[in-house]
Amino acid sequence: MKILYVGGEALPFASTGGLGDVLGSLPAALKAYSPEDDVRMVMPLHGKITPAWREKMTKVAEFTVQLAWRCQYCGVWALEKDGVTVYFIDNEYYFKRSRLYGEYDDGERYAYFSLAVMEMLEKIGFIPDILHANDWQSALTVIYSKVKYPHYNIKTVYTIHNIEYQGIYGKDILSEVFALPADTMSLLEFDNCVNLTKGAIVACDKLTTVSQRYSEELRTPYYASGLDGIIAENAYKSCGIVNGIDVSYYDPMNDPDMIGPKFGAKYRLFTNKLANKTALQKELGLPVSESTPMIAMITRLVSHKGVDLVKHVIDQVLEGDVQLVVLGTGNEEFENFFRWLESRYPDKVRALIRFDKKLSKQIYAAADIFLMPSKSEPCGLSQMIASRYAAIPVVRETGGLYDTIKPFNPETGEGNGVTFFSYNAHDMLDAIRRAIALWQDDATRKKLLRNVITTDFSGNASAENYADLYRGM
């Protein structure tokens, strides 16, 4: 079987978050699980991709793309990684930017990318059996495959990683940019706009979300950002498959980015975990203390990540002997709040308002407790990464957090974290206090951490489920 993954980002080349993590791990995991399959991936050649990676690429095609009235250059570069051929769509006008997304012409940029992918297939001699598109940036590949390239006879899978980002534009973009005929408006139109996610949901052969719980939640207005009716109508072809992480990239036994000692064979975590914490405390100028629990948040600073809950009760948390380390960017209101919080608690809080992949891994390795109180969380990868680095996850029971983290029961010894159900600041506060109490009891902490670090969050289960899905199409 020939499978092509399409997306706007992938680790380790260029990434902004969870989508990049998934596309950086799932294709390789599928190839490892099913070596007989021809697994490939395609993404833009972003300006952020380093020269070290570019030196490993070979140009495999060069052509022009007719995007409505625009005639644009396209180069296709390729390299091999973990048994997967990765293609890069090269056009500096569209992709030599400082940001992957958030540009004024994103609709045009990713329409070009999607059309270039479809045009590339014949030129490289690879017509996949399955095209697996991810989020709005590649939604048009699903639509183009049905409308402009039906002769390819490709089956399509569309995965919703986050329903809040849908690719919504004015109706004039249909012909002016997407180069689609007027009779396709009914496919893409939603709420008097062109909606790429809606179009892909309807056009795809299989619809997946990144956890079973999220698949169920998206059929309700609270979670679906307006598309609950469309998703319910297409429930017959939908399912939820939990993502995995690249356990070779997030590997505390061999991670070169860790600031302290590696955890070592069979996780010598009870000494090396503490050493990583004290090393980070020194690096950040916090009081060095093995007995002070360090709580970490690595997140986008926006309300749906639960930051507003933290804002309401963090003073009560900081009344005790704790430290809080926050890494991320987002709404100016929340960025300034955490800066202010650090100024108020200079011996307890560090607000690191930036995106820093290396520092994030150092924080995971140092943290005792990882807080993730999301209002909605399609899958969530941070709780999995934190678990790999022996930080106790404290999560709200939603989406993939519900599917991956189960409450620890001291009597039975079962469970791999601390959870709370209601989106309520004081319920979150209670969960934090329970996590601190579990961590402070040496025997309980050891039992809980053994569960935390031995939970399998690799892409193996995800790859097996997707392989079954593809074969059933």
C-alpha positions as CSV (number, residue, x, y, z in Angstrom):
1,M,0.0,0.0,0.0
2,K,1.2,3.5,-0.8
3,I,0.5,6.2,1.8
4,L,1.2,9.9,1.6
5,Y,0.9,12.2,4.7
6,V,0.3,15.8,3.9
7,G,0.7,18.6,6.5
8,G,2.0,22.1,7.1
9,E,4.8,21.1,9.6
10,A,6.8,18.2,11.0
11,L,9.5,17.6,13.5
12,P,12.5,17.8,13.3
13,F,12.3,20.1,10.3
14,A,9.9,22.9,11.3
15,S,7.2,22.8,13.9
16,T,5.0,25.0,16.0
17,G,3.2,22.4,18.1
18,G,1.3,19.1,18.3
19,L,0.7,18.7,14.6
20,G,4.5,18.8,13.9
21,D,5.1,16.2,16.6
22,V,2.5,13.8,15.1
23,L,3.8,14.2,11.5
24,G,7.3,13.8,12.8
25,S,6.5,10.4,14.4
26,L,3.4,8.7,12.9
27,P,4.8,8.1,9.3
28,A,8.0,6.4,10.8
29,A,5.9,4.4,13.3
30,L,3.6,3.2,10.5
31,K,6.7,2.2,8.4
32,A,8.2,0.3,11.3
33,Y,4.9,-1.4,12.0
34,S,4.2,-2.3,8.4
35,P,7.5,-2.3,6.5
36,E,5.9,-3.6,3.2
37,D,4.0,-0.3,2.9
38,D,5.5,2.6,0.9
39,V,5.1,5.5,3.4
40,R,5.9,9.1,2.4
41,M,5.2,12.6,3.6
42,V,5.1,16.1,2.1
43,M,5.4,19.5,3.7
44,P,6.5,23.1,2.7
45,L,10.1,23.9,2.5
46,H,9.8,26.5,5.3
47,G,12.5,29.2,5.7
48,K,13.1,27.9,9.3
49,I,14.4,24.5,8.0
50,T,18.1,24.5,8.8
51,P,21.0,24.3,6.3
52,A,22.0,21.0,7.9
53,W,18.7,19.4,6.7
54,R,18.8,21.2,3.4
55,E,22.2,19.7,2.6
56,K,20.7,16.2,2.9
57,M,18.0,17.0,0.3
58,T,18.0,16.1,-3.4
59,K,15.8,18.0,-6.0
60,V,13.4,15.5,-7.6
61,A,11.1,17.7,-9.6
62,E,10.6,21.2,-10.9
63,F,7.5,22.7,-12.5
64,T,5.0,25.5,-12.4
65,V,1.7,25.6,-10.6
66,Q,-1.3,27.4,-12.1
67,L,-3.1,28.8,-9.1
68,A,-6.1,30.6,-10.7
69,W,-4.4,33.5,-12.7
70,R,-1.1,33.0,-10.8
71,C,1.7,31.0,-12.4
72,Q,4.1,30.0,-9.6
73,Y,7.4,28.1,-9.5
74,C,7.6,24.8,-7.6
75,G,10.6,22.8,-6.7
76,V,10.3,19.4,-5.0
77,W,13.2,18.3,-2.7
78,A,13.4,14.9,-0.9
79,L,15.3,13.1,1.8
80,E,15.0,9.8,3.6
81,K,14.4,9.6,7.3
82,D,13.5,6.5,9.3
83,G,12.5,4.6,6.2
84,V,10.1,7.4,5.1
85,T,10.6,9.6,2.0
86,V,10.0,13.2,3.0
87,Y,9.2,15.7,0.2
88,F,9.5,19.5,0.6
89,I,7.5,21.9,-1.6
90,D,9.9,24.8,-2.5
91,N,8.6,28.3,-3.2
92,E,10.4,31.1,-1.4
93,Y,7.7,33.7,-2.1
94,Y,5.3,31.6,-0.1
95,F,7.5,29.8,2.5
96,K,10.6,31.8,3.1
97,R,8.9,33.5,6.1
98,S,9.7,33.9,9.7
99,R,6.4,32.2,10.7
100,L,4.7,29.0,9.5
101,Y,1.3,30.4,9.9
102,G,-0.4,33.7,10.8
103,E,0.5,35.6,7.5
104,Y,-2.0,37.8,5.7
105,D,-2.0,35.4,2.7
106,D,-2.2,32.1,4.4
107,G,-5.2,31.1,2.3
108,E,-3.2,31.6,-0.9
109,R,0.0,30.0,0.5
110,Y,-1.6,26.8,1.6
111,A,-3.8,26.6,-1.5
112,Y,-0.6,26.8,-3.5
113,F,0.9,24.1,-1.3
114,S,-2.1,21.8,-1.7
115,L,-2.3,22.2,-5.5
116,A,1.5,21.7,-5.8
117,V,1.2,18.4,-3.9
118,M,-1.5,17.2,-6.3
119,E,0.6,18.3,-9.3
120,M,3.7,16.7,-7.8
121,L,2.3,13.2,-7.8
122,E,2.5,12.3,-11.4
123,K,5.8,14.1,-11.8
124,I,7.5,12.0,-9.2
125,G,5.7,8.8,-10.3
126,F,3.9,8.3,-7.0
127,I,0.1,8.1,-6.9
128,P,-0.8,7.0,-3.4
129,D,-3.5,4.7,-2.5
130,I,-4.2,6.8,0.6
131,L,-3.7,10.5,1.0
132,H,-3.8,11.5,4.7
133,A,-4.3,15.3,5.1
134,N,-4.1,17.1,8.4
135,D,-5.9,20.2,9.6
136,W,-7.0,23.1,7.4
137,Q,-3.5,23.8,5.8
138,S,-3.8,20.6,3.7
139,A,-7.6,20.3,3.6
140,L,-7.6,21.4,0.0
141,T,-5.7,18.3,-1.0
142,V,-8.8,16.2,0.0
143,I,-11.1,18.6,-2.0
144,Y,-8.8,18.8,-5.0
145,S,-8.5,15.0,-5.1
146,K,-12.3,14.7,-5.5
147,V,-12.9,17.8,-7.7
148,K,-9.8,18.3,-9.9
149,Y,-8.0,14.9,-9.8
150,P,-10.7,12.2,-9.5
151,H,-8.7,10.2,-12.2
152,Y,-6.0,9.5,-9.5
153,N,-8.6,7.4,-7.7
154,I,-7.1,8.2,-4.3
155,K,-8.8,7.4,-1.0
156,T,-8.5,10.3,1.5
157,V,-8.3,10.5,5.2
158,Y,-8.7,13.9,7.0
159,T,-7.6,14.4,10.5
160,I,-8.9,17.2,12.8
161,H,-6.1,18.1,15.2
162,N,-7.9,21.2,16.4
163,I,-11.3,22.3,15.3
164,E,-10.8,25.9,16.4
165,Y,-8.6,26.5,13.3
166,Q,-10.8,25.9,10.3
167,G,-9.5,27.9,7.3
168,I,-12.3,30.4,6.9
169,Y,-12.4,32.9,4.0
170,G,-14.7,35.1,2.0
171,K,-16.5,33.5,-0.9
172,D,-14.5,35.2,-3.6
173,I,-11.5,33.1,-2.7
174,L,-13.1,30.1,-4.3
175,S,-12.3,31.1,-7.9
176,E,-9.8,33.9,-7.3
177,V,-7.3,31.7,-5.3
178,F,-8.5,28.1,-5.0
179,A,-9.3,27.9,-8.7
180,L,-12.4,25.8,-8.0
181,P,-15.6,26.0,-10.1
182,A,-18.7,27.7,-8.7
183,D,-20.6,24.5,-8.3
184,T,-18.2,23.5,-5.5
185,M,-19.4,26.3,-3.3
186,S,-22.0,24.0,-1.7
187,L,-19.2,21.7,-0.6
188,L,-17.2,24.4,1.1
189,E,-19.8,27.0,2.1
190,F,-20.6,27.3,5.8
191,D,-22.1,30.2,7.6
192,N,-21.9,32.3,4.4
193,C,-18.1,31.8,4.1
194,V,-15.7,29.3,2.5
195,N,-14.7,26.8,5.2
196,L,-11.9,24.4,4.3
197,T,-12.4,22.2,7.3
198,K,-16.1,21.8,6.5
199,G,-15.3,20.9,2.9
200,A,-12.7,18.3,3.9
201,I,-15.0,16.7,6.4
202,V,-17.7,16.2,3.7
203,A,-15.3,15.3,0.9
204,C,-13.0,12.8,2.7
205,D,-13.5,9.0,2.7
206,K,-12.6,8.7,6.4
207,L,-12.6,11.4,9.1
208,T,-10.4,11.0,12.2
209,T,-9.7,13.0,15.3
210,V,-6.8,12.6,17.6
211,S,-8.6,10.9,20.5
212,Q,-11.8,8.9,20.9
213,R,-13.1,11.3,23.5
214,Y,-12.5,14.3,21.2
215,S,-14.4,12.5,18.5
216,E,-17.4,12.3,20.8
217,E,-17.0,15.9,22.1
218,L,-17.0,17.3,18.5
219,R,-20.6,16.2,18.1
220,T,-21.6,18.8,20.7
221,P,-21.8,22.6,20.3
222,Y,-19.6,23.2,23.3
223,Y,-16.5,21.8,21.6
224,A,-17.2,21.9,17.8
225,S,-16.8,25.7,17.1
226,G,-20.0,25.6,15.0
227,L,-19.3,22.4,13.0
228,D,-21.1,19.9,15.4
229,G,-23.9,19.4,12.9
230,I,-21.6,18.7,10.0
231,I,-19.5,16.3,12.1
232,A,-22.6,14.5,13.3
233,E,-23.8,14.1,9.7
234,N,-20.5,12.5,8.9
235,A,-20.2,10.4,12.1
236,Y,-20.6,7.2,10.0
237,K,-17.1,7.6,8.6
238,S,-15.4,9.1,11.7
239,C,-13.3,7.7,14.5
240,G,-10.8,8.8,17.1
241,I,-7.2,7.6,17.3
242,V,-4.9,8.8,20.0
243,N,-1.6,10.2,18.8
244,G,1.7,9.0,20.0
245,I,5.0,10.8,20.5
246,D,8.5,10.2,19.0
247,V,10.0,8.4,22.0
248,S,13.5,8.5,20.4
249,Y,13.3,12.4,20.3
250,Y,11.8,12.6,23.8
251,D,14.1,10.1,25.5
252,P,15.3,11.0,29.0
253,M,17.9,8.2,28.9
254,N,19.7,9.8,25.9
255,D,18.4,13.4,25.5
256,P,21.3,15.8,24.6
257,D,19.1,18.8,25.5
258,M,18.7,17.9,29.2
259,I,20.5,20.3,31.5
260,G,21.2,17.7,34.1
261,P,22.3,14.0,34.0
262,K,20.4,11.5,31.8
263,F,18.0,9.3,33.6
264,G,20.2,6.3,32.6
265,A,19.3,2.6,32.0
266,K,16.0,1.7,33.5
267,Y,15.5,5.3,34.6
268,R,17.6,6.1,37.6
269,L,15.0,8.8,38.0
270,F,15.0,9.0,41.8
271,T,18.4,10.6,41.8
272,N,18.9,12.0,38.3
273,K,15.4,13.5,38.2
274,L,16.3,15.6,41.3
275,A,19.6,16.5,39.8
276,N,17.9,17.9,36.7
277,K,15.6,19.9,38.9
278,T,18.4,21.4,41.0
279,A,20.4,22.2,37.8
280,L,17.4,24.0,36.3
281,Q,16.8,25.9,39.6
282,K,20.4,27.1,39.4
283,E,20.0,28.0,35.7
284,L,16.8,30.0,36.4
285,G,18.1,31.6,39.6
286,L,15.5,29.9,41.8
287,P,16.3,28.7,45.3
288,V,17.9,25.3,45.0
289,S,15.8,22.8,47.0
290,E,15.2,19.1,46.3
291,S,12.2,19.0,48.7
292,T,10.4,21.9,47.0
293,P,8.0,20.6,44.4
294,M,8.4,22.2,41.0
295,I,5.2,22.7,39.0
296,A,5.5,23.4,35.3
297,M,3.3,24.6,32.5
298,I,4.5,24.5,28.9
299,T,1.6,25.8,26.8
300,R,0.2,28.5,24.6
301,L,-1.0,31.2,27.0
302,V,-4.6,31.3,25.9
303,S,-7.9,30.8,27.8
304,H,-8.8,27.4,26.3
305,K,-5.6,26.0,27.8
306,G,-6.9,26.7,31.2
307,V,-4.7,29.7,31.9
308,D,-7.7,31.6,33.2
309,L,-8.2,29.0,35.9
310,V,-4.6,29.3,37.0
311,K,-4.9,33.0,37.2
312,H,-7.8,32.7,39.6
313,V,-6.1,30.5,42.2
314,I,-2.4,30.6,41.7
315,D,-1.9,32.8,44.8
316,Q,-3.4,30.0,46.9
317,V,-1.0,27.5,45.3
318,L,2.0,29.7,45.9
319,E,1.1,30.1,49.6
320,G,2.9,26.7,50.1
321,D,6.5,25.7,49.5
322,V,6.3,25.3,45.7
323,Q,7.9,26.6,42.6
324,L,6.2,27.4,39.3
325,V,7.9,27.5,35.9
326,V,5.8,28.7,32.9
327,L,7.1,28.5,29.3
328,G,5.1,29.8,26.4
329,T,3.6,32.7,24.4
330,G,0.1,33.7,23.7
331,N,-2.4,36.4,24.7
332,E,-0.7,39.6,25.9
333,E,-3.0,39.6,28.9
334,F,-1.7,36.2,30.1
335,E,1.9,36.9,29.1
336,N,1.9,40.1,31.3
337,F,0.1,38.3,34.1
338,F,2.9,35.7,34.4
339,R,5.6,38.4,34.2
340,W,3.8,40.2,37.0
341,L,3.5,37.0,39.0
342,E,7.3,36.5,38.7
343,S,7.9,40.0,40.0
344,R,5.5,39.3,42.9
345,Y,7.1,35.9,43.7
346,P,10.7,36.2,42.6
347,D,11.8,33.2,44.7
348,K,9.0,31.0,43.5
349,V,8.0,31.8,39.9
350,R,9.7,32.0,36.5
351,A,7.8,33.3,33.5
352,L,9.7,32.3,30.3
353,I,7.7,34.1,27.6
354,R,9.0,32.5,24.5
355,F,9.0,29.4,22.3
356,D,12.1,27.3,23.1
357,K,12.0,23.6,22.2
358,K,15.3,22.8,24.0
359,L,14.3,24.6,27.2
360,S,11.0,22.9,27.2
361,K,12.7,19.5,27.4
362,Q,14.9,20.8,30.2
363,I,11.7,21.9,32.1
364,Y,10.0,18.5,31.5
365,A,13.1,16.8,32.9
366,A,13.2,19.0,36.0
367,A,9.5,19.3,36.8
368,D,7.9,17.2,39.6
369,I,4.3,18.1,38.5
370,F,3.1,19.1,35.1
371,L,-0.1,21.1,35.0
372,M,-2.5,20.9,32.0
373,P,-6.0,22.2,32.9
374,S,-7.3,22.6,29.4
375,K,-10.9,23.7,28.6
376,S,-10.5,21.5,25.5
377,E,-7.6,19.4,24.4
378,P,-8.1,17.3,21.2
379,C,-5.2,14.9,22.1
380,G,-2.5,16.7,23.9
381,L,1.1,15.6,23.7
382,S,2.6,17.6,26.6
383,Q,1.1,15.2,29.2
384,M,2.7,12.3,27.3
385,I,6.1,14.1,27.1
386,A,6.0,15.1,30.7
387,S,5.3,11.4,31.6
388,R,8.3,10.3,29.7
389,Y,10.4,12.7,31.9
390,A,8.8,11.5,35.1
391,A,6.6,14.6,35.9
392,I,3.3,13.8,37.4
393,P,0.6,15.0,35.0
394,V,-2.3,17.0,36.5
395,V,-5.0,17.3,33.8
396,R,-8.6,18.1,33.3
397,E,-10.7,15.1,32.0
398,T,-11.3,16.3,28.4
399,G,-10.4,15.0,25.0
400,G,-7.1,13.2,24.8
401,L,-6.3,14.1,28.4
402,Y,-9.1,11.8,29.5
403,D,-8.0,9.0,27.2
404,T,-4.3,9.1,28.2
405,I,-4.2,10.0,31.9
406,K,-6.1,8.0,34.5
407,P,-6.4,9.1,38.2
408,F,-3.9,7.4,40.5
409,N,-5.5,5.3,43.3
410,P,-3.0,4.9,46.2
411,E,-4.9,1.8,47.5
412,T,-4.8,-0.2,44.2
413,G,-1.6,1.4,42.8
414,E,-3.4,2.0,39.5
415,G,-3.4,5.2,37.5
416,N,-0.8,7.5,36.0
417,G,-1.7,11.0,37.1
418,V,-4.1,13.3,38.9
419,T,-7.3,14.5,37.2
420,F,-10.3,16.7,37.7
421,F,-13.6,16.9,35.8
422,S,-15.3,20.3,36.0
423,Y,-13.8,23.4,34.4
424,N,-13.5,25.1,37.7
425,A,-10.5,26.8,39.3
426,H,-11.0,25.3,42.8
427,D,-11.4,21.8,41.4
428,M,-8.1,22.4,39.7
429,L,-6.6,23.7,42.9
430,D,-7.7,20.6,44.7
431,A,-6.1,18.4,42.1
432,I,-2.8,20.3,42.4
433,R,-2.9,19.9,46.2
434,R,-3.5,16.2,45.8
435,A,-0.6,15.9,43.4
436,I,1.7,17.7,45.8
437,A,0.6,15.3,48.6
438,L,1.3,12.3,46.5
439,W,4.7,13.6,45.5
440,Q,5.7,14.4,49.1
441,D,5.1,10.8,50.2
442,D,8.2,8.9,49.1
443,A,6.7,5.5,48.8
444,T,3.6,6.8,47.0
445,R,5.7,8.9,44.7
446,K,7.7,5.9,43.6
447,K,4.6,3.8,42.9
448,L,3.0,6.7,40.9
449,L,6.1,7.6,39.0
450,R,6.7,3.9,37.9
451,N,3.2,4.0,36.4
452,V,3.9,7.4,34.8
453,I,7.1,6.5,33.1
454,T,6.1,3.0,32.0
455,T,2.9,4.1,30.2
456,D,3.4,3.5,26.5
457,F,2.9,6.8,24.6
458,S,4.9,5.7,21.6
459,G,3.4,5.9,18.1
460,N,3.1,2.1,18.0
461,A,-0.6,1.8,19.0
462,S,-1.5,4.8,16.8
463,A,0.3,3.3,13.8
464,E,-1.5,-0.1,14.2
465,N,-4.9,1.6,14.4
466,Y,-4.2,3.7,11.3
467,A,-2.9,0.7,9.4
468,D,-6.2,-1.1,10.2
469,L,-8.1,2.0,9.0
470,Y,-6.2,2.3,5.7
471,R,-6.6,-1.4,4.9
472,G,-10.3,-1.2,5.6
473,M,-10.9,1.6,3.0
